[in-house]
Amino acid sequence: MSTQSPPDTATPMAFDALGEFLAAPPAHTPDEVIDLLSLMVGDPGSPLPPRIYFEAVKQSPVAISITDARANILYVNQAFETLTGYTRAQLLGKNQSILSSNATPDSIYKQLWRTIKNKNTWSGTLVNRSRAGSDYIASVTISPVLDQTGELAFFLGMHRDVTHEHELEAQLRQQKARIETVLDAAPVLVVLLDESGRVILDNHEYKKLLGDLRGREPVEVLRQALTEQAGFDPVDAISAGRNFKDVEVSIEIPGDRGPFWFSCSGTPTSEVDISARNYFGRNGAGERHLLLLANDITARRREVERAHLENLRARLAEQQMTHGMREALGAAVYQMQGPLNVIQAAIRMLKASDPEPTTLASMLAQISASSRQAMETLKAALPAETKEAEVPVNVNELLRQVLEIETDRLLATGVVVDWQPAHVLPKLTGQRNQLRCMFKHLIDNAILALNETRKTHRVLRISTSAVDDGVEVEIQDNGRGVAAEVRYKVFEPFFIGWRNRRNRAGMGLALTQEIVSRHGGCIQIDSDFADGCRIRLSLSRTVGDE
């Protein structure tokens, strides 16, 4: 038996012969053959000749097969032969399962047969096997053909080899998986944003920071930090097509882990417009995106800050000692001024009653002159106040530095610190050393208050928040508290509110109030707070020379 395909030399004479055959088919001719030949000849009443229908199917680039209701092959076109490697002679009369491969799950075949037996069209993907024994992936559509009574007569199958498309898709998935593996292994936070700032792609470091921020979107925190600390919104860089590199910002992490520092870089990118209208590339570039990289430099910054902190500790101790001397000498001058004023008043009264000098008047004058000389000596002994330039400062950073300096004292006295900084604060213009000294005075006072209480649970709560015109700081302790009658006296230079007054000239609150005023803010003791003391102070965003 020959394996060559019979030549397709159909002619109008052949169609005429088919027509005559169908007009008087021989006895015992299978109905399926008659129905199939009728399909090939076509409708005699059609304006198109039957040959056109036949040639269209025969020459179609899509592999087409026609089977009976039991899936036995009755007809295949040339494209089907090319796809499968079988000739028409080798396929006719064979069951369609000749193409099946065990790579296709049985459940797929069961679902296929269930669909077409219910007279519905089935579309799906099968792994078929060619005559050469190689597997290929076929996209298959099988449609039932019903007879005049509405029963299943034939199945029309259309097959398309999609192996190459599958390989391309698999390669694309593998490439995507490789990129994601590289991104997740990178020690740098990587995130791709669209023009609205929405996250399109991120990596493992991004998800890690998401957990540290307790669900708050990291890109929102970084965006706010860049806006507040670097002066620009990274999302605006997308539309402007502007990149940036190695911009360092800090963000606060909930808990006691301290601020995290990131070096941020951004590169705008443009994606191709994948809409149907841009198929021929006439619309140019598509949507702009921003690739944001954030490198965690916290460890490096903390090493630098640790060395800086030791130097700062010594400087603060010296500065606080100087402030203590100024407060003590200032209090002495203040206290001497009262009696001196009384002596001056007495001298004026004596002169008014008796213009002639008296012994008492002379003695008072001598006392007054000596007192004035002593006051001038005290004033001259006041340490000179160091003039400090105003620079951009981060209140969270200053407070954390002071807390680290006070760590040993806090641990020794059993004080639990509840540190609640704002994630991001605007930078203020101010005197960095003066502000550190101010916060140290407030924390020292809180520790002293907690030492004088009998409570076993001692808590110091410090919080920061951004307000419209600057930063607000709350320092709260559950110590003795401040009595209502001395709520304003505590800000006087000579006032001491502690039971143990040894070696103390004052509370440092006079200096604190002076520093706050110098920074355009105010300080007050919350009169509504009953469980200890809560001091609330505000600092303005910018400060000018006074």
Secondary structure, DSSP 8 states (H G I E B T S, - for coil): ---S-------HHHHHHHHHHHHS--TT--HHHHHHHHHHH--TT-SS-HHHHHHHHHH-SSEEEEEETT-BEEEE-HHHHHHHS--HHHHTTSBGGGGB-TTS-HHHHHHHHHHHHTT--EEEEEEEE-TTS-EEEEEEEEEEEE-TTS-EEEEEEEEEE-HHHHHHHHHHHHHHHHHHHHHHHSSSEEEEE-TT--EEEE-HHHHHHHHHTTT--HHHHHHHHIIIIISS-TTHHHHHT--EEEEEEEEE-SSSS-EEEEEEEEEEEEEE--SGGGTTS-S-EEEEEEEEEEEE-HHHHHHHHHHHHHHHHHHHHHHHHHHHHHHHHHHHHHHHHHHHHHHHHHHHHHHHH-SS--HHHHHHHHHHHHHHHHHHHHHHHS--------EEE-HHHHHHHHHHHTHHHHHHTTEEEEEE--SS---EEE-HHHHHHHHHHHHHHHHHHHHTS--SSEEEEEEEEEETTEEEEEEEESSS---GGGTTGGGSTT----S--TT----SHHHHHHHHHHTT-EEEE-TT--SSEEEEEEEES-----
